[in-house]
Amino acid sequence: MLHGRSLDSLGLPQVEGRIDLRGLNAPDPTVSGTSAFADYEIADLSGLTEINGIEWKDLDFTGSRLAELRLMNATIRNCVFDQAYCQGWRAWSTHVQNASFAGADLRGSQMGAPYQGRASRYEKADFTKADLRGASFPSMELEGCLFLQSKFKKLNFNGSSLSNCVFEGTLADVSFYREGMNVDAPPTIAREMANVDFSRAKFRWVEFRGYDLDRVKFPADDGHIVVGDWKHSLGRLIKALKGRSDQGSLGMAAAFEIQLKWAGPNQWRGVISKHDLLEAIGEDHLDEVVNLILSSTPRAT
């Protein structure tokens, strides 16, 4: 069972003017018990800080400790969470606008699931150098957000709509699935990627499912191969790789089969990471497979 503290108990002012709350230390929740589910041990937390139906405006939480915060139907405008410790956040039906999370620790956070048919929305949020390992942005809308040199590892944007967002740095095990799993997701979410810039990103097993990607800028360096006529190209590559004898090529063929299965309905372009090829195929066969791709697929921009 979860026990929440009110906003007043934390001493946070609900005022319109800019308030300096740098270095605030909200009390950490405690483990009140544990339970088992399948092979997992689940901790029961008490003393969680819950923010429900409240607007925070012009507040500076730089360097604050705000772990395991629960946000429900909240609005956050013009607030700063730079370098704040925000691990384990959970947000539902929350609107964030003109906020900075630069350098914040958001590991393991769920940044805004829908609730009762209302989606969460982030507009002009800055996650530069934020630690987003294990975080999720499920079935929500992201507009004009910056993800520059953030720590990306096992991060997902499943079921979300992204527009005018920029990603820079190494994305490792990051997923973008057009269809999310949350049953509360409203039909108003476009679930599209429009003007999303990955040109300065490096892909390490990044997975796209269901998006057409016609308004996406792929990584522009020589570590990636941008391929046109995506579905037919994948079909030819799968056939060619299955005709090789090395196990790495067969494994890469299986990976391409998954990509083909989940290609967008009108997807014409896709991207292949040479890093992924190296890991799957090995250095001895890398050049052969790269030449195979270059010779059998049309280039795209």
Steps between C-alpha positions, in 0.01 A plus 500: 500500500627850414483780753544853362611827654324819402674791332463709814687244706805556281484873548482571127334835425214508250559849365524655156836681539838340439604312811854385578477142629849391405637219711162400640507151652162331497484206742582167336233229510562191709453132425214379720499143374560273206289261296570247227360494148621225266879520522505861623516649846287813530570763761202670669582867549353735759554871543478574128465865400188543289421808293139484379320768298751774586679755282865580560611816323835684493665278761871421510579154641863495383700237691197389701428147616156399373519122462189284446275801441141416395334750264131465415308751285777750573623800301863612505585828325830685477663286767863393532613156621864527390734254675209382717477144631169379354536124482182296490256773400151389401274741312148463364300747292757772565583808289859628504582820313826699470681291759866410534625163624861562394730258680212359707506138618178347368606138498213253504236771471167471324460850364133526418257218441140584403227486761125474443540584132722805556854491361808659649670770295850651508557824308848652469656284769880490512658166599857596408746266675220352710537140618207323336619142534204267542248784466183491292282752318186289446204602281561872530571808288843660474534831317823696459697297755881480510687179579859616457783278628261335742569156643287269286486136601193276491278801443163479328260741333235240428161618381610862494483787254822698446527826307781755462722305740880468480711203613878523527749245633502121527160329518541146632208255514246775440158413360243707314181295458206670332250285686524513878358253749310742722125451469430851633676666205261748335438474124605865461870407523629511141767234564718647228857629477511841332818707459699283740874556460740210563771639269754531784402178673669160499274196493582189703214252454238771462164358396215670315165325467205619296621853417538603134805717589453722194550814711801382697865597458714188544860503631721672242840345573670208324409265785149463359355395166172667403312265267218576258219270386520364853270198490626362170859574601459308825350208310801484267745532791330226698521264205866585436602466866323166534710379211820556696654241729617711796275510806523876531337549159219262593448691825490832314249353255275416795535856630407638156196270492375666818556845347312395187209371708469831685569742213260792472210452256648757259861492612745562216820579695680318776841506662758231576764553767847373414559459875211252514641315200842480665354356820287245316732399219848567632792686350601218264176522301405866554641641176340223295155564646532880474593462133204266456266764643652780294479299178148365543304792650431853374639786708264747662544830677 
